[in-house]
Amino acid sequence: MDVWRPIPGWKSSLPAVSGDGLDAMVAAHPAVAVHFWAEWNGVDPPMDRCIRAVEEQFAGRVWFMACDIDQQENVALCKRFGVVTVPTLGVVTSARPPRLLVGYRKPEELARAIEELLKPEPPAWWQFWRRKQK
């Protein structure tokens, strides 16, 4: 089993986003996935590599970004997503609130989890009772 340790000075390889830049990104892309990370967390470098491994699979559908949770300007964005631990991947679209994947996942597992989050929300269970309008 690998033991992950912090890498002093490590930074995410994904483009950075702060609170005020996210809304513009969501408006410009079908979905945005934000990797919430911290330099002190040894699991974030492998998570970053996994995101890079699946990034091409989601080309044109998901724009991947990163948010350093230790930066003061990112506190509001962390609160908006409800991030309480890292690594966390928050996936947001214009049609639904942010959804979270908490913890490290291998590339195959990460890709499957992101696909699940991208599926359209099913209609409410009571929708079948509505009468069709002509």
LODONU-16100 format. One record per residue: residue in three letters; x, y negated, z negated of N, C-alpha, C in turn. Coordinates in pm, whole numbers, plus 32768, in hexadecimal, padded with zeros to 4 digits. Last residue first. Layout:
<nodes>
ALAXYZXYZXYZ;...
</nodes>
This chain:
<nodes>
LYS6B657869891F6B5E786689B26B6C77DC89E6;GLN6C1B7901881B6BD0788F884C6BD5788C88E3;LYS6BF87A2587616C3679E587D56BDD79738804;ARG6BF47A1886026BAF7A3186816BF779E886F0;ARG6CCD7AAC85186CA17A3685626C5B7A5F85E4;TRP6D317B9384B76CA67B7584996C737AFD84E6;PHE6E3E7B9D84EB6DE87BEF85416D547BD48528;GLN6EB77B0484216EA07AC884A66E407B1A84FC;TRP6F017B6C83316E737B5183436E537B1883CD;TRP70157B7B832F6FC77BF683376F357BDE8356;ALA70AC7A8A840970787AAF8386701A7B278395;PRO71917AFD8505711D7AAF84D870EF7AE0844E;PRO72F47B0C84C972747B4A84EF72007AF484C0;GLU73E87A398550739D7A5C84D873187A9A8502;PRO74D07AC2863A74647A65861674187A97859C;LYS76217B0B85DA759F7B39860975347AD585E2;LEU77027AB8855C76DA7A6E85D376537A99860A;LEU77327B6B8492770B7AE3846D76DB7A9184E4;GLU77847C48852877087C4E84DA76D67BC284B6;GLU787A7BE9858B780C7C0985E877867C0D859F;ILE79087BE1849978E87B6484DF78777B7A8542;ALA791A7CF5846578D47C9D840778AE7C198449;ARG79B57D4F853D792B7D82852978DB7D2584CF;ALA7AA47CC0850C7A597CAB858979C97CDA857A;LEU7AEF7D3084167AD37CA184207A7F7C84849C;GLU7B227E37845E7AB77E1A83FF7A8E7D888406;GLU7BFE7E0F85077B837E50853A7B0C7E3084E1;PRO7CBE7D8984587C867D4A84D17C057D898505;LYS7C5E7DAD82FC7CB27DD2836D7C717D9B83EC;ARG7C1C7CA4821A7BEA7D12826B7C4E7D2F82D9;TYR7C137C0380DD7C5F7C3181517C177CA48196;GLY7B017B2E80717B687B9380647BA57BBC80E9;VAL79BF7AEE80E77A1E7ADA807B7A807B4E8077;LEU79187A4281CA795C7AC381BF79CB7AAE8159;LEU77E8798381CA7870799D819C78997A2F81A6;ARG7740788E8289773F7914825177D0793A8235;PRO769377548296770F77A3829376FB782B8252;PRO754A7756833875AC772882D37628778182D5;ARG750B7741849D74FA777C84197564774983B8;ALA753976C4859074B476FA857674A0773184EA;SER763E767E85B575DF761085A775547641857E;THR76FB775684DC76C67730855F766576BC8549;VAL781277D4842A77A077788431777C775F84C3;VAL78BC78978348788D788F83D37810783A83D5;GLY79DA78A282867953786D8290792D785E8322;LEU7A9C797C81E27A82794E826979F07922826D;THR7B83796E80DC7AF6796F81027AED793B8190;PRO7C8179FF80117C5479C4808E7BBD79D3809F;VAL7BF579337F0D7C35793E7F8F7C7879C77F9A;THR7AC278C37E737B3C79117E757B7579127F03;VAL79E878257E9A7A1878327E107A9978847E07;VAL792C775D7F6E79A777AC7F6179D577AD7ED0;GLY784D76DF7FD2784077307F5B78B8778B7F46;PHE78507628809F784B76B680C37834770F804A;ARG785A753D800677F0754E806B77E075E08093;LYS794675637F7778C575637F307852757B7F91;CYS79FC7548804A79F875C47FFB797375D07FB1;LEU79C7743F809179AC74AA80F179A5753180AA;ALA7A1D73B87FAB798F73B07FD3796C74208035;VAL7B3273F17FB07ADE74207F427A4B74207F69;ASN7BDA7385806A7B8F73FC80917B3274318023;GLU7C7072B880037C0C729480687BB6730B8093;GLN7D2873427F5E7CB872F87F227C4A72D87F87;GLN7D8F74877FA57D9373FA7FCF7D1573B37F9C;ASP7D6A758F7F6E7DB1753F7F0A7DBC74AC7F30;ILE7CFC761380427CA375F27FD37CE575997F6B;ASP7D1F75D481897D7175E581117D1F75B78099;CYS7C82766D828A7C6E760482267CBE762781AA;ALA7C7A76AB83EC7CAA76C983657C967650830B;MET7BBF774784FA7C0476D884BB7C2F7702842E;PHE7B4477C2862E7B8077DE85AB7BD17767857A;TRP7A1C77D286D17A93777F86C77AC977928639;VAL797678C18793799A7895870C7A1B78448713;ARG794F78DC88A678DE78ED884B78F978B687C0;GLY7A3A78BA893279C1787E89697947788A890F;ALA7ABC79E288AC7AD5796B88FE7A53793A893D;PHE7AC27ABE880D7A547A6187F97A6379E1884A;GLN7BAA7B41884F7B2C7B8B885D7AB37B2D8854;GLU7C6D7A9087F77C527A9C88877BCD7AE288A2;GLU7C6B7ABE86DD7C447A3D87167C1F7A4787AA;VAL7CD07B9886617C487BA486977C1C7B2686E2;ALA7DD07B4886137DC17BC4865E7D377BD1869F;ARG7DA17A6785777DE47A5585F87DD47AD18650;ILE7D377AEE84997CE37A9084E57D1E7A7A856F;CYS7E1C7B7884487DA47BC284747D477B6984C5;ARG7EC27AA383FC7EEB7AFB846B7E737B4B84A0;ASP7E2D7A4383227E4679EC83957E6D7A40840F;MET7E497B1B82767DC47AF782A87DD07A9F8323;PRO7F5C7B10823C7F277B8082897E9B7B6482C1;PRO7F567A0881B37FA37A20822E7F747A9B827D;ASP7E9D7A3880D17E7A79E181417ED279F381BE;VAL7F017AC980017EAA7B10805E7E8B7ABB80DA;GLY7F8C7A217F537FD87A7A7FA97F857AC7800E;ASN7F4D78DA7F117F0A795B7F1D7F5479B47F81;TRP7FC177E17F197FE578387EAA7FAA78C47EB3;GLU7F46775C7FED7FD277857FFA7FFA77EB7F90;ALA7E0077C980457E57777D7FEB7EE477B57FF8;TRP7CD277AB81127D4F77E880E67D97778E8083;PHE7BCA77F581DC7BEE77AB81647C6577F38125;HIS7B9077E983247BDE783A82C57C0677DF8251;VAL7A6777C483C67ACB777B837A7B0D77DA8316;ALA79DB77D484FE7A047825848D7A7777DD8447;VAL78C7776485B2794A7740857C796377998503;ALA7814778886E5782A77AE865978B777838632;PRO780176F087D37790774387A7779A776C8713;HIS787B759C87AF7891762B87C47819767C8794;ALA783974958770788174AE87ED78917542880F;ALA77C4749486777777745F86E777B77483876E;VAL789974F285E27821754685ED77CA75178661;MET7944741685F6796D7498862F78F474F38641;ALA78B67354856C78D5733E85FB78FC73C1863D;ASP78B773C7846D783873B384B4784E739D8549;LEU79CB73C4842279847441843D7905742C848E;GLY7A3E72D683D87A53730684607A0373818484;ASP7A1172A282CC79CF724D832D79E0727D83BD;GLY7AAC737282487A1B7365823D79D8731582AA;SER7BA173E983327B7A73B182B27AE4739982B7;VAL7C6A74E383C47BED749783C47BD974618338;ALA7D81754B848D7D477520840D7CC574D48423;PRO7DAE766C85597D9D75DA854D7D5575B684CB;LEU7E78777584C67DFE774385077DF776AB84FD;SER7F4477C8842B7F6477AE84B87EEC77798505;SER7F76774382E37F24778C83437F4B776683D2;LYS80B87749824B804276FE82777FF6775382DC;TRP81A0777C8143814E77B481B080D7775981CC;GLY82347727806A823276D380E181DF77078154;PRO8271786E7FF7827E77DD7FDF8286778E8061;ILE818F7959800A8203793180598210789B8046;PRO81197A437F14811979BD7F52819B79A47F9E;ARG80FE7B997F75812E7B327F1A81267AAC7F60;TRP806B7CD47F7E80757C507FB9809E7BEB7F50;VAL80CB7E127FB080BA7DB17F4480D17D287F81;ASP80377F26805580827EA8805B80647E537FE1;MET80548075800080008000800080597F848000;
</nodes>
